[in-house]
Amino acid sequence: MKYDLILKNGLVILEDSQQNVEIGVKDGKIAAIGQDLGEAEQVIDAQNQIVSPGMVDAHVHITEPGGGYRDSWEGYVTGTRAAAKGGVTSFIEMPLNQVPATTDQASIQAKFDAGKDELSVDVASYGGLVPYNLNGGIQELDEAGVVAYKAFLATCGDRSIEGDFENVDDYSLYEGMKQIAKTGKLLSIHAENATITDRLGEIAKANGETTLSAYVDSRPVFTEVEPIRKIILFAKETGCRVHIVHVACEEGVDEIIKAQQEGVDISCETCTHYLYFYKEELDDIGPVVKCSPPIREKSRLEGMWNRVLNGDIGFVTSDHSPCTPDLKDTDNAFEAWGGIAGLQNNVDILFDEGVQKRNMSLNKFADIIATAPAKRFGLKAKGSIAVGKDADFVLIKPNAPYTLTAEDLAYRNKMSPYIGREIGAQVTQTILRGEEIYNQKTGISEKRTGQFI
């Protein structure tokens, strides 16, 4: 067979080992793995590089359509180009902050229309669980092909915007979980106690607090743990499969592990920023690093890493949730938009912080960025380098430090808390279904070969 593409001379992360093997690609799929595969239309020499499955980022916010309210936020063109540059070959898009939120057939079709011919990487879709879509919206989203659903227990959305996302009350959560259980799909949940965190924030603000440190204190650890416990109880009652997004504390992870041991179908993720930043440095960085749940104390950082390394945390995501610069431009942390732009800097940072600094195995690295999320969300063609899978790869140059600048970012609004940081590895090439979509020397491809999954 003459292949369309052969990758050779790289250290390839396979499903259960790392080997210096060649990968043969035909019609966008991995057709062979071995030595001396023969001829190909194109050959990529990955000498001195790691060949990993492309990242499957299971938590990304794209704000298109913007509905006239958020038209200057991250769109499909810039968001998927940033993904390509960062080694992300597919991501799962959240059902907010676009307007309208993705809560029924009409709104998901508006999203598909907005992204038509604009994707540089493949995009799967979340549907929302909100109080206003319990009468058929969940079923419409299932039929439209969402891979999972998302609900907020924390306060979210803008009530002045018709069709914006909305957090669930206990009844909506319970009823929605019963309906979602019948689809067999996952419900991913933002677990923070809205009543307590909202009130603590109001009190802190009234007392004249403005710092990020005070913001963190207004969302204490127990306000993550309590709703996780409630979700576990509701999952037992309804049979709904659940996933806790962006867990920021060890105690929350420990509750999830205990529930797994009791037979609950539950998993969790954390985010790169919870494994990198810490509370004591936030005020020096500024509101660009504000998010919720908040980034916690430095003393907790290694505990979170330990839970990644031992498999208690299933995988790591970006929770890329950017806004426009004006919403971060304030000296009052309580007034700033809560969301971090991180889509482009997961592969390089996690490789540096995990593999190079903490001796994480290459297989564990591939698992937390690609294999585990692909399995959990049923993306059967994605997530690993194996015959029959999509030919999605990221090439990584190890021990190659660089300092991130704003000019490096492909986002629409070039903000990131990682700007100015030295990162000890580099993404040199990204390949989606056998086609190069990013090359460090030539930049991001102008071809938009991404597809909605």
Secondary structure, 3 states (H helix, E strand, C coil): CCEEEEEECCEEECCCCEECCEEEEECCEEEEEECCCCCEEEEEECCCCEEEECEEEEEECCCCCCCCCCCCCCCHHHHHHHHHHCCEEEEEECCCCCCCCCCCHHHHHHHHHHHCCCCCCEEEEEEECCCCCCCCHHHHHHHHCCCEEEEECCCCCCCCCCCCCCCCCHHHHHHHHHHHHHHCCEEEEECCCHHHHHHHHHHHHHCCCCCHHHHHHCCCCHHHHHHHHHHHHHHHHHCCCEEECCCCCHHHHHHHHHHHHCCCCEEEEEEHHHHCCCHHHHHHHCHHHCCCCCCCCHHHHHHHHHHHHCCCCCEEECCECCCCHHHCCCCCCCCCCCCECCCCCCHHHHHHHHHHHHCCCHHHHHHHHHHHHHHHCCCCCCCCCCCCCECCEEEEECCCCEECCHHHCCCCCCCCCCCCCEECCEEEEEEECCEEEEECCCEECCCCCCCEC
